Amino acid sequence: MTIGKELQEILVCPRCRGRLELTQQGDALICAACRLHFEIRGGIPILLIDEARKRGDDRGSSSGRTA
């Protein structure tokens, strides 16, 4: 499920206030400026910095981190 065009136009990155672009799959929003990847779940963009992934980061949804 993707988000509406009107909603996408008003959303900005919570970190840098940059423009968010919808992925081709329509499953996430990406900030080109700080390269954060915000997942869309059930049509709702999750714009929490702690939940975001760096673009290209293949980490799963688990919170475990490696040092």
C-alpha positions in Angstrom: 0.0 0.0 0.0 1.3 3.4 -0.9 0.6 6.9 0.3 -1.4 9.6 -1.6 0.2 12.3 -3.7 -1.2 15.1 -1.5 0.3 13.6 1.6 3.6 13.0 -0.1 3.8 16.6 -1.2 3.6 18.0 2.4 5.9 15.4 4.1 9.5 16.3 4.9 12.4 14.5 6.4 12.2 14.8 10.2 16.0 15.1 10.4 16.9 17.7 7.8 13.5 18.9 6.5 14.5 17.8 3.0 12.2 16.6 0.3 11.1 12.9 0.5 10.8 10.8 -2.6 8.7 7.7 -2.9 10.6 4.5 -3.9 9.7 2.8 -7.2 8.2 0.0 -5.2 6.1 2.5 -3.2 7.1 0.9 0.1 9.2 3.7 1.5 10.2 7.4 1.4 13.8 8.4 0.9 15.5 11.7 1.8 18.1 12.4 -0.9 19.9 15.0 1.4 20.6 12.7 4.4 20.0 9.4 2.7 17.5 8.1 5.2 15.0 5.5 4.2 11.5 5.7 5.9 9.3 2.6 5.6 5.6 2.8 4.8 3.5 0.3 6.7 -0.2 -0.1 6.0 -0.2 3.2 4.0 1.4 5.1 6.9 4.9 6.5 6.6 7.0 5.8 9.7 8.9 9.1 10.0 10.8 8.2 13.2 14.5 8.8 12.9 15.2 5.8 15.2 13.2 3.6 12.8 14.8 4.9 9.6 17.6 3.1 7.8 20.5 4.6 5.8 19.9 4.2 2.1 21.6 1.0 1.0 21.6 -0.4 4.6 20.4 -4.1 4.3 19.6 -4.3 8.0 16.3 -6.2 8.8 13.6 -4.9 11.1 15.4 -6.3 14.2 17.0 -3.8 16.5 20.2 -5.9 17.0 23.3 -4.0 16.0 26.8 -5.3 15.4 29.9 -3.4 16.5 
